[in-house]
């Protein structure tokens, strides 16, 4: 699928929100937060998607039920993280904070693809934003000392499979 030259700025914006910012903050956050707590905070992306769509991009209206639902849901996320229990340790900015930033980035991406898909093919936008974002992340990893180890054909097959799963899921969702 092709993206017109005049729409490449949309690909870059999507790559920043959906792939680069979201993945960098999510994976650093996951590495620095307990798994249960990280998954609870990651669930807040639904609330952010509603708020971003309504307050930032004006794609929908907030009514009392939506505000109440977001407030109750987000309160649940906060309480689950503050109650300790078997969630372990204290919250950190580079852990739970980064996962929260990734959730907001995901919400922004959801609103952007909704806007951009009105004028351009969402499958093309999705595919190219993953290519651009993945290339940027690969370059960042290499600059920071990452390296490709011995390449196993099964690993390449698994990488291709996971890329397709991610790309197809995001494309179908954007449609």
N, C-alpha and C positions, 0 to 999 in steps of 0.2 A: 504493500500500500504506500501511496505517495502523499506527502504533505506539501502543499504549495509553498513556494519560497516566502511568500508574505505571511505564512503562519508558523514559521520556525521559532518565532519568539514565544509562541504558545508551547511548543515542545520543550523549550528551555525552562519556562516557568513550571511546567508539569514535572520535568526532570528534577528541578530544585526541590519542589514540594513533595512529590510522591517517592522519589528515589533517593536523592542525595541527602537532604536534611533528615527525612524520616529514617532512613537506614542508618546513617551515622549516629544520630541520637538514640535510636532504638537499641542498636547492638551495644553501644557503650553503656547505656542504661541497664540493659539486661545483664551485662557483665558485672555491674556494680550494685545490683539489687537482688534480694531473694526472689526466686522464681514465682512463688505464689503472689507476692506483693506486686511484682512486675506485671503479671497477667491481670490482676485486678485493676491496676492503673491503666493498662493498655485498653481495658474495656471502657474507659471514659471517653474514648475517641467517638463513640456514638453521640454522647452529649455535646461534645465540641462540634461535631458535624452539624447538628441541629442549630446550635448557637451561631456558628460561623455563617451558615447558609442564610440565616435570618438577619443577623446583626451587621455582618460585613458585606455580604453580596446581595442582600435583599431578595433572595430567591424564594422565600416562604415567609409566612407571617407567624409570629409568636403569639400564641393565645395562652390563657391561664393554665390549661391542661399541660401544654408543652413546657412552660416555665416550671410548673410544679413537678412534672416528671423529671426534668433535668436536675432540679434542685434536690429532689429525693434521691435520684440515682447518684449524683455526684457526692451527696452527703454520705451515702452508703460506701462509696469508694474511699472517702476521707476516713470514716469511722473504721472501716476494715483495716486501714493502714495504721491508724493510731492505737488500736486496741492490743497491739503486741501479739500475745498468744504464741503460736508456732510460726509467726511470720518472721521472727528473728531480727535483731539489731535495730538500729535507728535509721530513719530515712536520710538519704543524702541527695544533694543536687545532681551529682554525676550518676546517680542510680535512678531513683524514682523521678527526680526532676527531669532528667533527660528523656525518660519514657513518656512523661507528660508532654514535653516539647514535641516528641515524635507523634503523639496523638493529635496535637493541634496541627502539625504539618499534614497529617493524613486528612484531617477535616478540611483544611484549605485546598488540598488536592482534589477532594471530592467535589467541592464547590467549583473549582476551576474546570474540571473535566466536564461538568454539567454545562457551564457557560460555553466552553470551546467546542463542544460536540454539536452545538446548534449550527455552526458554520463549517466545521471540518469533520472528516471521518474519525470517529472516536477510536477505532481500531488502529488507524495509522498513527494518530497522536499517542496512543498508549504504547504501541510498539517502539516508536522512535524515542519516546521519552525514556523508556527502559534502556535502549541502546546508548543514548547520550548519558544518562545517569550512571549506568554500569561502567561506561568508559571512564567517566570522571572518578568514580569510586576506585576503579582498578588503578588509575594513575596515582591517586592519593595513597593507596596501599603500597605501591611500588616506591614512591618518594619517601614514605615513612619506614622503608626497610623491608617490606613484604617481598616475598619472592615465590615464584612458581617452583614447587619441588618436582620430584619425578612425576611425570604425567601418566596416569593410568587410564586406559581407554574406558574403563567402567566409570571412572570419575568424570570424564568428559560426557559420557552418556547420561549420568545422573545430573550433571550441571545443565545439560541441554533439556532434559525432562523437567527439571525444576523451573528453568527459565520459561518453558512453554506453559507449565501450570500457572505460574505467576502472571504471565502475559495474557493468557486466555481468560483467566479469572478476572483480571482488571479490565480487559476489553469488554467482556460480557457484562460486567457490572456497569461500565460506562455507557453501554448501549441501553 
